[in-house]
């Protein structure tokens, strides 16, 4: 599993803590979590290899998601949107590659209004309660065993699915 970071904008400001949290929640399913910063020093080949090795990719919305087309069929992308922006720009490419797609939006009040990508905040802290439903959906997509997806949940967790979209090319989509 890869938590992918952009180097300048639209990134997780709490990436290290988020990586530790994801790692702890997915250990029971046999996953680790690599926190990977995309940098200008990565060759195209290195980027393709990174995506090809990622069975689950978690990333903020942005152009780096076009490379998800190089992920293996059956992998899954979790696209995290900022408050005030939601777009299907990369969804079609991801689905056509045979990769599962999960989108999650900032759950704060008023964030469901699309103000356009230039009007939204660009880097932010992503909370565990926001990411948990997407993480559970990604694990469920990858594993037929529902216990694996359930293992990502703390006993008292208050996960909210209202800001989640799950889609596959074969299975349609739902929110």
ChimeraX attribute file (.defattr): number of C-alpha atoms within 10 A of each C-alpha:
attribute: neighborCount
match mode: 1-to-1
recipient: residues
	/A:1	22
	/A:2	23
	/A:3	22
	/A:4	23
	/A:5	21
	/A:6	19
	/A:7	11
	/A:8	10
	/A:9	14
	/A:10	20
	/A:11	23
	/A:12	22
	/A:13	14
	/A:14	13
	/A:15	19
	/A:16	13
	/A:17	13
	/A:18	20
	/A:19	20
	/A:20	14
	/A:21	15
	/A:22	23
	/A:23	18
	/A:24	14
	/A:25	23
	/A:26	22
	/A:27	14
	/A:28	15
	/A:29	17
	/A:30	8
	/A:31	17
	/A:32	17
	/A:33	22
	/A:34	17
	/A:35	17
	/A:36	14
	/A:37	15
	/A:38	15
	/A:39	12
	/A:40	8
	/A:41	7
	/A:42	12
	/A:43	10
	/A:44	11
	/A:45	8
	/A:46	11
	/A:47	16
	/A:48	16
	/A:49	13
	/A:50	20
	/A:51	22
	/A:52	17
	/A:53	15
	/A:54	21
	/A:55	19
	/A:56	27
	/A:57	24
	/A:58	25
	/A:59	22
	/A:60	26
	/A:61	25
	/A:62	18
	/A:63	10
	/A:64	15
	/A:65	23
	/A:66	14
	/A:67	17
	/A:68	25
	/A:69	20
	/A:70	20
	/A:71	24
	/A:72	17
	/A:73	16
	/A:74	14
	/A:75	24
	/A:76	29
	/A:77	27
	/A:78	26
	/A:79	21
	/A:80	25
	/A:81	25
	/A:82	25
	/A:83	24
	/A:84	20
	/A:85	21
	/A:86	22
	/A:87	13
	/A:88	9
	/A:89	13
	/A:90	19
	/A:91	22
	/A:92	16
	/A:93	16
	/A:94	26
	/A:95	20
	/A:96	14
	/A:97	17
	/A:98	19
	/A:99	25
	/A:100	26
	/A:101	27
	/A:102	25
	/A:103	25
	/A:104	26
	/A:105	23
	/A:106	23
	/A:107	20
	/A:108	11
	/A:109	8
	/A:110	10
	/A:111	18
	/A:112	16
	/A:113	11
	/A:114	15
	/A:115	13
	/A:116	12
	/A:117	17
	/A:118	9
	/A:119	11
	/A:120	17
	/A:121	13
	/A:122	18
	/A:123	16
	/A:124	17
	/A:125	14
	/A:126	21
	/A:127	13
	/A:128	16
	/A:129	14
	/A:130	22
	/A:131	23
	/A:132	23
	/A:133	24
	/A:134	28
	/A:135	23
	/A:136	21
	/A:137	22
	/A:138	24
	/A:139	24
	/A:140	16
	/A:141	22
	/A:142	18
	/A:143	13
	/A:144	10
	/A:145	12
	/A:146	12
	/A:147	13
	/A:148	20
	/A:149	23
	/A:150	18
	/A:151	16
	/A:152	23
	/A:153	17
	/A:154	11
	/A:155	8
	/A:156	6
	/A:157	11
	/A:158	13
	/A:159	16
	/A:160	14
	/A:161	17
	/A:162	12
	/A:163	18
	/A:164	21
	/A:165	19
	/A:166	20
	/A:167	21
	/A:168	21
	/A:169	16
	/A:170	10
	/A:171	9
	/A:172	8
	/A:173	12
	/A:174	10
	/A:175	12
